[in-house]
Amino acid sequence: MALSGNHKAGRVTVFSVPGCSQCLQAKATLQALNLPVCEVDVSHDAAVQAWLDKMTGSSTVPQIFFNNVHIGGNESLQKLAPKELEALVRMVNEKPLPPDALPVPAGNIPITASELSEALRNLIMKLYSDHLSADGKSVDYSAMSKSSCYERYCELAVYLQRVELLSLTHEERLAFFINVYNALVIHGYLRLGFPTNMWQRYRFFNYVSYLIGGEVFTLQDIENGVLRGNRKGIAQLLKPFSKTDPRLQVALPEAEPLIHFALNCGAKACPPIRTYTSNGIVRQLRTAAEVFLEADDGCIVDSVKREVKLSKIFKWYKEDFGDTDEK
């Protein structure tokens, strides 16, 4: 795994816990300085937490180290005088990590969202190729759950909690959340089983979630909150994100209608399962739309009756395709 940001001589180490607003603010400040940030999650390791308490004399997070220099928490970071901060940044940029720098527990070197998405994408591609049906519309969940590749996927998915979402470009955000959505659906089915009625389906898509970048994202949040620009979902009374919800910052500025040809919720009418990359994402989505419409489920032309029947997707999400019930 690689450090986030460009390669530097030294390192900034941030000891934190998921969902901590002070930790997120500190990381955002450090990443804005283009520093290599190594985040260590202490929430699940009492030994690391005790060790940190002893080293710093504090039980709060974050605790921040520039190489071997402990500056304290987020408040201390924000209050650094410009010259002090400049000196610390220069030290990290120019001086290698000293021998007496705090050791980082194994497995705590984070990777960027793009790197993680790529790694998860590669695992999903492997799982798809091994367990996907010939038509690309269904998965052998039983066989997949016993796969060593699936075990590795579960291990890697834990790192989603550490990714930095705000640094993603529009294209990276599209590819990242489409891939994560499709993977989360499969992960949810493997853990909880396939919903068999409307109530189970409602609960599944509103409760199955990943912790991404310190925030919880359900399937509804990803589809309607992020990828549809924070629009109400089917049978939803409210938008996924309120005006004060921090997740609103990662929502697309407006709905991307092409996602409906990429997201697969497990229903028979859904598009085939594929994975996407940020490079050429729009072209990939257009191709997915063309493939979907060429299939019988997507578009049926009756030349005798002079009728064209489209998938229900166009009715369910007509607002995204340019129509609305609003007057």
N, C-alpha and C positions, 0 to 999 in steps of 0.2 A: 504494500500500500504506500501511497505517496503523500507527502505533506501538501496541504492546500496552499494555493498561491504559487508564485514563481520560486525557484530554488534559491535559497539564501545561505549564507555562511552559518548563521546561528538559528535560533528558534525561540518563539514565544510559546510558553506552555500555559494553558488555561485549564484549571481543575474546576469542573462544573457538574451540574445535574440537568437532565432534560426538563424543558418547560420553565426554566429559571429566567425571568425577564432581565435581571441584572447580568446574567451570563450572556444572553443574546446581545445585549447592548455592548458589552465589552468586546465580544467577538466581532461585531459589526464595526466598531471603532478600529480594531486591530487590522481587520481585512481591508478597511478603507485606506490604511497606511501601506497596503501591499506587503504585509509581513506574513511569514510562514507560521500559521497557528496550529499548534498541536493540542487538541482538546482531549482531556482525560475525564471520562465519566466516572464519578465516585459513588453513584447512587446504588450500585449493586455489589459493592465490594467494601465491606466493613474494615478490612485490613488496610486498604488504600486510604480510606477516610481517616482511620486512626493514625496512620503514618503521616498524612497531610496535617492533621491537627498538631502533631508533635513538632513537625518541621516549621509550621507557620505560627503556632500559638493561637489559631483561630479555627472554629468549626463551621464558618460560613463559606459560601461560594458566591462568586468565583474567587479563586486565588490565582494570581497571575505572576509569571516569572519571565523576565527578559533574559534569556540564557540562564545564568545562575543568580540573577538579581531579582529578589522578591519585592514587588511593589505594593502588594495587598489586593484589594478587591476592585470592583468596577468604579466605586466612588473615588478611590485613590487614583485610578487610571484617568478618570475624567478631570481630576483636579491637578494633574501634572502640569507644571509650567512649560511653556513652549520649548524652552532651551533644554529642560530635563527630558522631555519626550523626544526631542531631536537627537539628543545624545544616546538615548536608549535604542532608538531606531537605527542609528548609525552603528552602534555596537552589534546589533543583531545582523545587520547587512554586511558588516566587514569582518567581524571576528568569529572564528569557529566556536562551536559549542565547547565550553571548557570542561575539563575532566570532572570538576566538582558540581556540574549542573545536575539538577534533579533527574534521576532515571525515570523513564516513562514505562509504566507497566505494559507488558506484552499485550498486543491486540488493541492498543489505544491510539495508534496513529490513524487519524481520520483520512478519508478520501473525499474529493469534491463530489458534488451532485452529479456532474457529467460523468466522472469516472465510475461512480457507483451505479448510475443508470446503465452505463455501458456493460459493467460487470454483471448486473442483474439481467440485462438484455441477453447477454451471451448464454447465461444459465437457462433463461426461459426458452431461448431458441433450441437449446439442447433438449429440454423437457418437451417442448412442442414436437420436435422432430421424432422423438422416441414414443410419444404417447398421443399425438394428435391423429384424428381420423383422416381418411383420405380426402374428404371434402373440406377439411380445415375448420369444421364448425363444432366439433365436440372433442372432449379430452377423456382419456381413460384415467379417471381420478384415482381409482383403487391402485392401479399399477404405479402411478406417479408418486403416490404417498410412500411407497416402499423404496423409491429410488435414492441412491446416494447423492445424486445431483440435486434432488429436492431438499435433502438435509443441508447441503451446502447453501442452497438458496435461502433457507430459513436463517442460517447463521449470518449470511451477508445482509439480509433484510433488516437485521437489527441496527445496522449502521445508518439506516435512513434517518434515525433520530438526530444524527450529527451533521447532516448536509446543510449547506448554506444556500437557501432558495433565492434570496434577493439578488444574488450575483448572476443568476441565470439570464441568458438572453431570451427573447420571445420564442425563438425556434427551439432552444434547449428546454424551455419550460413546457412547450407543446409535447415534444418527444418524451421528456421525462415523465410527465403525468399520464400520458396515454399508456406508456409501458407499465408504469406502476399500477394504474387502474386495472389493466387486463391481468396483471400478475396477482393483484390483491383479490380479484374475483376468484381465481383458481385457488389461491391460498385459503380463502374463506370456505370454498366448497370442500376442500380437503379436510379442514379442521371441523367444520360444522355440518357438512352435508348440504345437499341441494334443497332449497326451499320448495315446498310442495303446495303451498297455497298463497293467497295474496298477502295475508298477515305475516307469514314467515318471510315472504319476499320483501315486504316493507321493512321489517326489522333487520333483515340481512343488509340491505343497501344503506340503512341509516345507522347501523351500529358496527358493522365490520370495518375495521380501520387500521391504519398504520400511524405510528408516531414519526412524523417527518419534520426535520429541522426544529424539534422542540414543540411542535404543535400536532394535535390529533386531526387527521383527515380521514373521514369516512368515504365510502364510494360516492355517496351523494355530494359530499363536499368537493371531491375531485372533479366529478362530471359537471355539476351545476354551479359550484362555487368558483372553481379555478378555470376550467376549460370553456364554460359557457358565460364567463364574465359576470358571475354572481347573479344568475337568473333563477327564478322558481323552477323546481323540478315538477315532474308529473304528479298531480294530486298533492302538491306542496303548497301550504298557505303563505309561507315566508321564504325570503331569500336565505340561502345557506349562511351568509356572513353579514353581520350587522355592520354599521358604519365604524364601530370601534373595535371590531374583530381584527387582530393582527394578521390573520390569514388573508384578509382582503388585499394585503400588499402584494400577494403572489398571484392574485386572480388576473386573468387576461383582461385587457381594457375593454374588449367586446367579445361576444360569442363567436367561436370558430365553428361554422356549420359542418365543415369537413370531418370533425371529430366523430360524427355519428356514423361514419363509414369505417371507423377505426376501433371504437370501443365495443367490446364484446362482453355482455352481461350474462352470457350463458344460455340465452333464449335461442330458439331455432331460427328466429327471424334476424338475429344479429349477424353482422359481417364476419367473415373468417378472421381467425386470430392471427395477427402479425405483430412484428416488433418494428420500431421506428427509430431513426437516428435524426439528430438535429440538422445534419448536413443534408439539405434538400428535402426537408420535412413537408413543405407545401406540395412539392411534386409527388412525393410518396402518398400523401393524403388524396391528391387528385386521382392518382392511379387506383387507389383503394376504392374511391367513389365510382370510377368507371367500371371496375371489376364487379362491384356490388350491383350496379344498375344493369349490367349485362346478364346477371343471373336471373333466374325465374322469380326468385323471392323479391328482387329489387324493383323490377319493371316488367310489366306484361303488356304487350301491344296486341290488341284485338282489331285486326284490319277489317274484319267483317262488320263488327259493331262500331268501328271507328272510335274505339275507347283505349285509353291508356290507364292501367292500374299501377299505382306506385305503392311501395312499401309503407306500412303504417308509421314508419319513422318520420316521414314527411308531414304526417298529420300531428303526431305527438309533439314535434319540435318545429311546427310551421313558423313560429316566431323567429327562429334562427335562420330560416330560409326566406325571410322577407315578408311574412304575413303575420298578422296578429288579430286577436279578438278585441283589442282595445280600440275605442272610438276616438 
